[in-house]
């Protein structure tokens, strides 16, 4: 699986997890989904994705 697919999968899982935790545990978990959304927006404008940088480092080893 390429890095782009991994990043998209991870983002989707984190958003869904944040929504589920906000529904079942505490409404403050919604900030996890908000954080991921803000990170996706900044990544679209800057081209900098922290997860993608981590994946690139891991694949070099």
Residue frames relative to the residue before (quaternion, step in Angstrom):
aa qw qx qy qz dx dy dz
X 1.0000 0.0000 0.0000 0.0000 0.00 0.00 0.00
X 0.3960 -0.7306 0.5018 0.2399 3.60 -0.85 0.92
X 0.7007 -0.4958 0.3211 0.4001 3.55 -1.28 0.47
X 0.6386 0.5461 -0.3387 0.4233 3.60 0.94 -0.83
X 0.6648 0.4905 -0.3026 0.4753 3.59 0.98 -0.80
X 0.6335 0.5273 -0.3288 0.4610 3.57 1.03 -0.78
X 0.6477 0.5174 -0.3164 0.4613 3.59 0.96 -0.86
X 0.6675 0.4945 -0.3011 0.4683 3.59 0.90 -0.88
X 0.6479 0.5151 -0.3139 0.4652 3.58 0.97 -0.86
X 0.6624 0.5087 -0.2980 0.4622 3.57 0.91 -0.95
X 0.6557 0.5103 -0.3145 0.4590 3.59 0.92 -0.89
X 0.6615 0.5081 -0.3067 0.4585 3.58 0.93 -0.85
X 0.6538 0.5083 -0.3112 0.4662 3.56 0.96 -0.86
X 0.6656 0.5020 -0.3114 0.4561 3.61 0.90 -0.88
X 0.6442 0.5110 -0.3294 0.4641 3.61 0.95 -0.80
X 0.6862 0.4742 -0.2872 0.4711 3.59 0.85 -0.94
X 0.6331 0.5265 -0.3251 0.4651 3.58 1.02 -0.76
X 0.6545 0.5183 -0.3074 0.4566 3.57 0.96 -0.87
X 0.6552 0.5003 -0.3067 0.4757 3.57 1.00 -0.82
X 0.6591 0.5029 -0.3111 0.4647 3.60 0.94 -0.88
X 0.6702 0.4858 -0.3043 0.4714 3.59 0.92 -0.86
X 0.6286 0.5240 -0.3359 0.4664 3.59 1.04 -0.70
X 0.6733 0.4937 -0.2992 0.4619 3.57 1.02 -0.72
X 0.8017 0.3391 -0.1531 0.4678 3.58 0.81 -1.01
X 0.7712 0.3596 -0.1946 0.4880 3.64 1.02 -0.62
X 0.7538 -0.2540 0.2359 0.5582 3.56 0.47 -1.23
X 0.5433 -0.6469 0.4262 0.3236 3.57 -0.99 0.83
X 0.5708 0.6139 -0.3805 0.3906 3.60 1.18 -0.37
X 0.5427 0.6151 -0.3997 0.4091 3.60 1.22 -0.31
X 0.4984 0.6524 -0.4339 0.3711 3.60 1.19 -0.27
X 0.5806 0.5977 -0.3693 0.4114 3.59 1.18 -0.51
X 0.5482 0.5825 -0.4001 0.4472 3.60 1.20 -0.37
X 0.6744 0.4682 -0.2837 0.4954 3.59 0.95 -0.86
X 0.6241 0.5286 -0.3344 0.4683 3.58 1.03 -0.76
X 0.6399 0.5232 -0.3220 0.4617 3.59 0.94 -0.86
X 0.6719 0.4879 -0.3052 0.4662 3.58 0.88 -0.89
X 0.6406 0.5238 -0.3255 0.4575 3.60 1.00 -0.76
X 0.6555 0.4953 -0.3054 0.4814 3.58 0.96 -0.86
X 0.6403 0.5234 -0.3215 0.4612 3.57 1.01 -0.79
X 0.6486 0.5080 -0.3168 0.4700 3.61 0.99 -0.76
X 0.6534 0.5053 -0.3168 0.4663 3.59 0.98 -0.81
X 0.6734 0.4740 -0.3104 0.4748 3.61 0.85 -0.88
X 0.6243 0.5405 -0.3370 0.4522 3.58 1.06 -0.67
X 0.6330 0.5310 -0.3292 0.4570 3.57 1.05 -0.72
X 0.7216 0.4414 -0.2493 0.4715 3.59 1.00 -0.79
X 0.7815 0.3525 -0.1792 0.4825 3.58 0.96 -0.85
X 0.3834 -0.7261 0.4836 0.3032 3.57 1.15 -0.56
X 0.5850 0.5602 -0.3642 0.4597 3.57 1.30 0.18
X 0.0280 0.7886 -0.6113 0.0604 3.56 -0.67 1.13
X 0.4185 -0.7377 0.4671 0.2500 3.62 -0.49 1.14
X 0.6596 0.5069 -0.3210 0.4527 3.60 0.91 -0.84
X 0.6446 0.5194 -0.3266 0.4562 3.58 0.97 -0.77
X 0.6334 0.5181 -0.3288 0.4714 3.60 1.03 -0.72
X 0.6372 0.5177 -0.3191 0.4735 3.59 1.03 -0.80
X 0.6658 0.5060 -0.3044 0.4561 3.58 0.92 -0.89
X 0.6301 0.5298 -0.3337 0.4593 3.60 1.01 -0.76
X 0.6544 0.5034 -0.3098 0.4716 3.59 0.98 -0.83
X 0.6682 0.5075 -0.3071 0.4490 3.59 0.93 -0.85
X 0.6879 0.4834 -0.2920 0.4558 3.60 0.98 -0.74
X 0.5734 0.5895 -0.3852 0.4187 3.62 1.18 -0.37
X 0.6636 0.5311 -0.2990 0.4337 3.58 1.08 -0.74
